[in-house]
Amino acid sequence: MKIAILTSGFFPVIDGVTITVFNRVKRLSQMGHQVLLICPDYQPVASLYPDWQTYRGEVFPGVTVLPLESAPFMGLEFDRNVKKSSYPLLLRALAEFRPDLVHVDEPERLQLGFDKIPAVDFAKLYGVPCVSFLHTNFIEYLEDYFALPAPIIRVMQAISKRIVSRIYNAYDLTLISSQSTYTTAVKMRIKNALKAELLGVNLADFNPALRHPQFFEQTYHLSDLDSKVKLLFLGRLTPDKGWKFTLRALTQMANDPQYQALLSSVALIVAGDGSMRDEIAEALSALPCQAHFLGRVDPAAVPTLMLNSDIHITASEKETRGLTLLEAFAAGVPVLAPQAGGIVDSLESGQAGLLFQPRDSTDFAAKLQRLADDPALRQRMGVQGRAAVADLDWDAAVGRLIAIWQQQIQQAKV
C-alpha cells in the first residue's frame, strides 16, 4: 500500500503521538509499504533538537518524511504546528505521491495551523479514503493554558466541542484507542468513531536483565540512589501533565510530619523537558528529598530507565490512553495515577498500580506511602503489569491498523 500520514508531530519531539507515529512507520517499512509522512518542521528550533536532520528525508526504507513550515504551538517554542502558507505544498506532495489512503493524526491541531480541515479536500478530489486518529482531547487543555474564569472556560469548551466534532466528522473514519475517549467522542457527536487497540509497546526492549545496581550512577552520574525508592516522572513538563497538582501535593506532604520519613526515603527522577521546568525545579528543591532532572530522554533509553525505577507517577487527568503507563507495565513497575481520563482503561486500582482521586492531595500521599513502604506489593503489581501488556506489542497494533485501512480502501472502490 501507499499511505500518506499527516501528523501533528514527529521526532525529534518526544510525546505519545510522535512515539506512536515513529513505531507505526517503522513497522510499515518492515512490511514493505510505502509511506509519505508529513509533519511540522523542527529546523527553526535546531538549538533544542540538534538531531533534527535525522528525522527528515528517508528515515526508513520506503518511508519519506516531508517537513512543513512551522510555528510555535500554544506559545511553546519547542512544540511546533504547521503554518497556513504550507498547505499548497501539502497538496502538491499528496498529488505527486498518489496514496491509496490518507491518515491524519490530530486533525484539530493541524486545522488550527492550516485554517482548514487537513487533506479532506484532496481525498474527495482523488477519490481516496481519508481517516483521522483522535489522540488528544485538546478541549480539556483550555483550563491548563488559559487563566480565565471557569464560566468563560466552559463556554470556550462548549464552542470547541462543536468545532472539533465538525472536523472529525469530515473524515471517513475516526480512530480512537480507549473506551473512555470513545465515549467522550460519541457524546461530542462524532458519528464516525471506531474504537480499536492501536497502541502498543516494544515488549522485547523491556528485558528484566537490564535492571542492575548502580544504574543511575553509571548512566547519569547520580550517586546514593540504590538505597532510595526511585519515583519516576516521565513526560513533558507542561501544565496539561498535572504538574501543578503534583507540586502542591508534594509540598503538603513536606509540611506534614507523618510523611517526613517517606520523603527522606525516596528520590524523584524527572525525565522530560518543557515550559514548567524551572518552576518544577524550584519547587522540588524545597522538598526534603532528592530530586534529579534528566532532561529529554531518548525513547531507546526509556526501557532501561523504567526498569531501574521503582514507581512511575503521573498526575495527568487528560490522557486518552497513556503510553507511559503501558511502558511501566512492560517494565514491571507499578503506577500511581489519577482515576481519570483514559488511564482508567489501562489501570485498575490494586492491580498493576494504584489510582488516587483526582486533585486529592491526601489520597495521593496515602497511595504513594502504601507503594513506597511495600516492596512485595510493588513486585506483585509489576508481575500483573507485565501480564496486562503481554498482547500489546506494536506489530499487532500496526497489523490491526492496516486491516482497518485495507477495509476503507476496499469500500472506496465499491
KAZI-V597285 format. One record per residue. N is the residue number from 0. SS is DSSP state (alpha for helix, beta for strand, coil for the rest). PSI is psi in degrees with one decimal (999 if undefined). Layout:
# KAZI-V597285
n=N ss=SS psi=PSI
n=N ss=SS psi=PSI
This chain:
# KAZI-V597285
n=0 ss=coil psi=155.6
n=1 ss=beta psi=113.8
n=2 ss=beta psi=126.2
n=3 ss=beta psi=124.1
n=4 ss=beta psi=118.8
n=5 ss=beta psi=118.7
n=6 ss=beta psi=149.4
n=7 ss=coil psi=-15.3
n=8 ss=coil psi=155.9
n=9 ss=coil psi=169.9
n=10 ss=coil psi=144.5
n=11 ss=coil psi=-4.5
n=12 ss=coil psi=139.6
n=13 ss=coil psi=111.5
n=14 ss=coil psi=-177.0
n=15 ss=alpha psi=-38.1
n=16 ss=alpha psi=-48.3
n=17 ss=alpha psi=-37.7
n=18 ss=alpha psi=-40.3
n=19 ss=alpha psi=-48.9
n=20 ss=alpha psi=-41.3
n=21 ss=alpha psi=-49.3
n=22 ss=alpha psi=-34.7
n=23 ss=alpha psi=-51.9
n=24 ss=alpha psi=-28.3
n=25 ss=alpha psi=-45.0
n=26 ss=alpha psi=-39.2
n=27 ss=alpha psi=-38.6
n=28 ss=alpha psi=-45.4
n=29 ss=alpha psi=-29.2
n=30 ss=coil psi=-3.2
n=31 ss=coil psi=11.4
n=32 ss=coil psi=157.1
n=33 ss=beta psi=134.2
n=34 ss=beta psi=132.2
n=35 ss=beta psi=113.8
n=36 ss=beta psi=121.8
n=37 ss=beta psi=128.6
n=38 ss=beta psi=172.1
n=39 ss=beta psi=155.0
n=40 ss=coil psi=133.9
n=41 ss=coil psi=5.7
n=42 ss=alpha psi=-36.5
n=43 ss=alpha psi=-19.2
n=44 ss=alpha psi=42.6
n=45 ss=coil psi=-27.3
n=46 ss=coil psi=-28.6
n=47 ss=coil psi=-32.0
n=48 ss=coil psi=78.4
n=49 ss=coil psi=-16.3
n=50 ss=coil psi=21.9
n=51 ss=alpha psi=-32.7
n=52 ss=alpha psi=-19.2
n=53 ss=alpha psi=-25.8
n=54 ss=alpha psi=39.5
n=55 ss=coil psi=159.1
n=56 ss=beta psi=-149.0
n=57 ss=beta psi=98.5
n=58 ss=beta psi=-27.8
n=59 ss=beta psi=159.9
n=60 ss=coil psi=122.9
n=61 ss=coil psi=-0.6
n=62 ss=beta psi=113.4
n=63 ss=beta psi=130.0
n=64 ss=beta psi=123.5
n=65 ss=beta psi=112.2
n=66 ss=beta psi=143.4
n=67 ss=beta psi=149.9
n=68 ss=coil psi=136.0
n=69 ss=beta psi=167.0
n=70 ss=beta psi=162.2
n=71 ss=beta psi=143.3
n=72 ss=beta psi=123.8
n=73 ss=coil psi=37.2
n=74 ss=coil psi=3.4
n=75 ss=beta psi=110.8
n=76 ss=beta psi=-36.4
n=77 ss=beta psi=-16.5
n=78 ss=beta psi=130.8
n=79 ss=beta psi=156.4
n=80 ss=beta psi=158.7
n=81 ss=beta psi=161.6
n=82 ss=coil psi=153.9
n=83 ss=alpha psi=-36.8
n=84 ss=alpha psi=-15.5
n=85 ss=alpha psi=-4.2
n=86 ss=alpha psi=-40.5
n=87 ss=alpha psi=-37.5
n=88 ss=alpha psi=-39.8
n=89 ss=alpha psi=-47.7
n=90 ss=alpha psi=-40.6
n=91 ss=alpha psi=-42.4
n=92 ss=alpha psi=-40.6
n=93 ss=alpha psi=-41.6
n=94 ss=alpha psi=-37.8
n=95 ss=alpha psi=-36.6
n=96 ss=alpha psi=-34.2
n=97 ss=coil psi=66.6
n=98 ss=coil psi=158.4
n=99 ss=coil psi=-23.7
n=100 ss=beta psi=147.9
n=101 ss=beta psi=130.3
n=102 ss=beta psi=128.8
n=103 ss=beta psi=118.0
n=104 ss=beta psi=128.6
n=105 ss=coil psi=59.9
n=106 ss=alpha psi=-27.4
n=107 ss=alpha psi=-36.0
n=108 ss=alpha psi=-43.8
n=109 ss=alpha psi=-34.3
n=110 ss=alpha psi=-34.5
n=111 ss=alpha psi=-34.7
n=112 ss=alpha psi=-47.4
n=113 ss=alpha psi=-23.2
n=114 ss=coil psi=30.3
n=115 ss=coil psi=156.5
n=116 ss=coil psi=116.9
n=117 ss=coil psi=131.7
n=118 ss=coil psi=-8.9
n=119 ss=alpha psi=-40.3
n=120 ss=alpha psi=-40.1
n=121 ss=alpha psi=-46.0
n=122 ss=alpha psi=-40.3
n=123 ss=alpha psi=-39.6
n=124 ss=alpha psi=-39.4
n=125 ss=alpha psi=-2.2
n=126 ss=coil psi=35.6
n=127 ss=coil psi=150.8
n=128 ss=beta psi=150.3
n=129 ss=beta psi=115.6
n=130 ss=beta psi=155.6
n=131 ss=beta psi=164.5
n=132 ss=beta psi=119.3
n=133 ss=coil psi=100.6
n=134 ss=coil psi=-39.8
n=135 ss=coil psi=134.9
n=136 ss=coil psi=83.0
n=137 ss=alpha psi=-22.0
n=138 ss=alpha psi=-37.2
n=139 ss=alpha psi=-18.4
n=140 ss=alpha psi=-15.9
n=141 ss=alpha psi=-39.9
n=142 ss=alpha psi=-19.9
n=143 ss=alpha psi=-31.1
n=144 ss=alpha psi=-8.2
n=145 ss=coil psi=118.0
n=146 ss=coil psi=76.6
n=147 ss=coil psi=157.9
n=148 ss=coil psi=149.4
n=149 ss=alpha psi=-41.6
n=150 ss=alpha psi=-37.3
n=151 ss=alpha psi=-40.6
n=152 ss=alpha psi=-42.1
n=153 ss=alpha psi=-39.1
n=154 ss=alpha psi=-44.0
n=155 ss=alpha psi=-40.0
n=156 ss=alpha psi=-39.8
n=157 ss=alpha psi=-43.6
n=158 ss=alpha psi=-41.8
n=159 ss=alpha psi=-36.3
n=160 ss=alpha psi=-41.2
n=161 ss=alpha psi=-41.9
n=162 ss=alpha psi=-46.2
n=163 ss=alpha psi=-42.7
n=164 ss=alpha psi=-37.9
n=165 ss=alpha psi=-39.3
n=166 ss=alpha psi=-51.8
n=167 ss=alpha psi=-34.1
n=168 ss=alpha psi=-11.5
n=169 ss=coil psi=-14.6
n=170 ss=coil psi=163.5
n=171 ss=coil psi=-29.1
n=172 ss=beta psi=144.2
n=173 ss=beta psi=116.8
n=174 ss=beta psi=139.1
n=175 ss=beta psi=140.3
n=176 ss=coil psi=-2.1
n=177 ss=coil psi=152.4
n=178 ss=alpha psi=-40.5
n=179 ss=alpha psi=-38.7
n=180 ss=alpha psi=-36.9
n=181 ss=alpha psi=-43.2
n=182 ss=alpha psi=-42.6
n=183 ss=alpha psi=-42.5
n=184 ss=alpha psi=-42.2
n=185 ss=alpha psi=-41.4
n=186 ss=alpha psi=-29.8
n=187 ss=coil psi=0.6
n=188 ss=coil psi=33.9
n=189 ss=coil psi=110.8
n=190 ss=coil psi=-10.5
n=191 ss=coil psi=23.8
n=192 ss=beta psi=140.9
n=193 ss=beta psi=121.6
n=194 ss=beta psi=128.3
n=195 ss=coil psi=157.5
n=196 ss=coil psi=93.3
n=197 ss=coil psi=7.3
n=198 ss=coil psi=160.9
n=199 ss=coil psi=-171.3
n=200 ss=beta psi=156.0
n=201 ss=coil psi=84.8
n=202 ss=alpha psi=-37.2
n=203 ss=alpha psi=-23.3
n=204 ss=alpha psi=-19.9
n=205 ss=coil psi=62.5
n=206 ss=coil psi=121.2
n=207 ss=alpha psi=-21.6
n=208 ss=alpha psi=-16.9
n=209 ss=alpha psi=-7.9
n=210 ss=coil psi=121.5
n=211 ss=coil psi=154.0
n=212 ss=coil psi=152.2
n=213 ss=coil psi=22.4
n=214 ss=alpha psi=-48.3
n=215 ss=alpha psi=-32.4
n=216 ss=alpha psi=-42.5
n=217 ss=alpha psi=-34.7
n=218 ss=alpha psi=-41.2
n=219 ss=alpha psi=5.5
n=220 ss=coil psi=38.1
n=221 ss=coil psi=116.7
n=222 ss=coil psi=166.1
n=223 ss=coil psi=31.6
n=224 ss=coil psi=-14.3
n=225 ss=coil psi=-30.4
n=226 ss=coil psi=-2.7
n=227 ss=coil psi=154.9
n=228 ss=beta psi=116.7
n=229 ss=beta psi=116.8
n=230 ss=beta psi=114.8
n=231 ss=beta psi=124.5
n=232 ss=beta psi=108.2
n=233 ss=beta psi=115.5
n=234 ss=coil psi=-178.8
n=235 ss=coil psi=144.5
n=236 ss=coil psi=72.2
n=237 ss=coil psi=160.3
n=238 ss=alpha psi=-34.9
n=239 ss=alpha psi=-11.4
n=240 ss=alpha psi=11.9
n=241 ss=coil psi=22.5
n=242 ss=alpha psi=-31.8
n=243 ss=alpha psi=-41.4
n=244 ss=alpha psi=-45.9
n=245 ss=alpha psi=-45.9
n=246 ss=alpha psi=-39.9
n=247 ss=alpha psi=-43.3
n=248 ss=alpha psi=-43.8
n=249 ss=alpha psi=-37.0
n=250 ss=alpha psi=-41.6
n=251 ss=alpha psi=-38.7
n=252 ss=alpha psi=-39.6
n=253 ss=alpha psi=-27.1
n=254 ss=coil psi=1.6
n=255 ss=coil psi=117.7
n=256 ss=alpha psi=-29.0
n=257 ss=alpha psi=-13.8
n=258 ss=alpha psi=8.1
n=259 ss=alpha psi=-44.9
n=260 ss=alpha psi=-39.2
n=261 ss=alpha psi=-49.1
n=262 ss=alpha psi=-32.2
n=263 ss=alpha psi=-14.7
n=264 ss=coil psi=-3.0
n=265 ss=beta psi=161.1
n=266 ss=beta psi=130.9
n=267 ss=beta psi=124.4
n=268 ss=beta psi=113.1
n=269 ss=beta psi=112.8
n=270 ss=beta psi=110.5
n=271 ss=coil psi=176.5
n=272 ss=coil psi=164.7
n=273 ss=coil psi=-175.8
n=274 ss=coil psi=-19.8
n=275 ss=coil psi=9.5
n=276 ss=alpha psi=-49.8
n=277 ss=alpha psi=-41.2
n=278 ss=alpha psi=-42.8
n=279 ss=alpha psi=-44.3
n=280 ss=alpha psi=-41.5
n=281 ss=alpha psi=-43.3
n=282 ss=alpha psi=-41.8
n=283 ss=alpha psi=-28.3
n=284 ss=alpha psi=-19.9
n=285 ss=coil psi=-4.3
n=286 ss=coil psi=151.0
n=287 ss=coil psi=49.4
n=288 ss=coil psi=163.9
n=289 ss=beta psi=141.8
n=290 ss=beta psi=126.2
n=291 ss=beta psi=135.8
n=292 ss=beta psi=121.6
n=293 ss=beta psi=-11.9
n=294 ss=beta psi=-162.2
n=295 ss=coil psi=129.6
n=296 ss=coil psi=127.9
n=297 ss=coil psi=135.1
n=298 ss=alpha psi=-31.3
n=299 ss=alpha psi=-21.9
n=300 ss=alpha psi=-8.6
n=301 ss=alpha psi=-45.0
n=302 ss=alpha psi=-46.4
n=303 ss=alpha psi=-39.5
n=304 ss=alpha psi=-45.4
n=305 ss=alpha psi=-43.3
n=306 ss=alpha psi=-28.6
n=307 ss=coil psi=11.4
n=308 ss=coil psi=168.8
n=309 ss=coil psi=-34.3
n=310 ss=beta psi=134.2
n=311 ss=beta psi=128.5
n=312 ss=beta psi=133.4
n=313 ss=coil psi=144.4
n=314 ss=coil psi=9.0
n=315 ss=coil psi=127.7
n=316 ss=coil psi=5.1
n=317 ss=coil psi=19.5
n=318 ss=coil psi=137.6
n=319 ss=coil psi=-23.7
n=320 ss=coil psi=-52.7
n=321 ss=coil psi=84.5
n=322 ss=alpha psi=-34.6
n=323 ss=alpha psi=-28.6
n=324 ss=alpha psi=-44.9
n=325 ss=alpha psi=-37.2
n=326 ss=alpha psi=-39.3
n=327 ss=alpha psi=-42.2
n=328 ss=alpha psi=-45.4
n=329 ss=alpha psi=-31.4
n=330 ss=alpha psi=-8.3
n=331 ss=coil psi=31.5
n=332 ss=coil psi=125.9
n=333 ss=beta psi=154.8
n=334 ss=beta psi=140.4
n=335 ss=beta psi=119.0
n=336 ss=beta psi=160.3
n=337 ss=beta psi=150.8
n=338 ss=coil psi=77.0
n=339 ss=coil psi=157.2
n=340 ss=coil psi=-152.3
n=341 ss=coil psi=-8.2
n=342 ss=alpha psi=-36.9
n=343 ss=alpha psi=-16.8
n=344 ss=alpha psi=-21.1
n=345 ss=alpha psi=-28.7
n=346 ss=coil psi=122.5
n=347 ss=coil psi=124.0
n=348 ss=coil psi=131.4
n=349 ss=coil psi=-8.9
n=350 ss=coil psi=-87.8
n=351 ss=coil psi=13.5
n=352 ss=beta psi=-166.7
n=353 ss=beta psi=143.5
n=354 ss=beta psi=136.3
n=355 ss=beta psi=157.6
n=356 ss=coil psi=131.2
n=357 ss=coil psi=132.6
n=358 ss=coil psi=22.7
n=359 ss=coil psi=98.2
n=360 ss=alpha psi=-36.0
n=361 ss=alpha psi=-44.5
n=362 ss=alpha psi=-40.0
n=363 ss=alpha psi=-49.0
n=364 ss=alpha psi=-42.6
n=365 ss=alpha psi=-42.3
n=366 ss=alpha psi=-38.2
n=367 ss=alpha psi=-42.7
n=368 ss=alpha psi=-44.4
n=369 ss=alpha psi=-44.4
n=370 ss=alpha psi=-42.8
n=371 ss=alpha psi=-32.2
n=372 ss=alpha psi=-9.9
n=373 ss=coil psi=86.4
n=374 ss=alpha psi=-34.7
n=375 ss=alpha psi=-38.1
n=376 ss=alpha psi=-42.9
n=377 ss=alpha psi=-40.2
n=378 ss=alpha psi=-44.0
n=379 ss=alpha psi=-42.6
n=380 ss=alpha psi=-35.0
n=381 ss=alpha psi=-41.1
n=382 ss=alpha psi=-42.2
n=383 ss=alpha psi=-35.6
n=384 ss=alpha psi=-45.4
n=385 ss=alpha psi=-37.3
n=386 ss=alpha psi=-34.4
n=387 ss=alpha psi=-28.1
n=388 ss=coil psi=12.9
n=389 ss=coil psi=-30.6
n=390 ss=coil psi=7.9
n=391 ss=coil psi=57.4
n=392 ss=beta psi=159.9
n=393 ss=alpha psi=-32.2
n=394 ss=alpha psi=-44.5
n=395 ss=alpha psi=-40.4
n=396 ss=alpha psi=-45.2
n=397 ss=alpha psi=-34.7
n=398 ss=alpha psi=-40.9
n=399 ss=alpha psi=-38.3
n=400 ss=alpha psi=-42.3
n=401 ss=alpha psi=-40.0
n=402 ss=alpha psi=-38.7
n=403 ss=alpha psi=-44.1
n=404 ss=alpha psi=-46.7
n=405 ss=alpha psi=-37.1
n=406 ss=alpha psi=-40.7
n=407 ss=alpha psi=-38.8
n=408 ss=alpha psi=-41.5
n=409 ss=alpha psi=-40.1
n=410 ss=alpha psi=-35.0
n=411 ss=alpha psi=-22.0
n=412 ss=alpha psi=-15.6
n=413 ss=coil psi=999
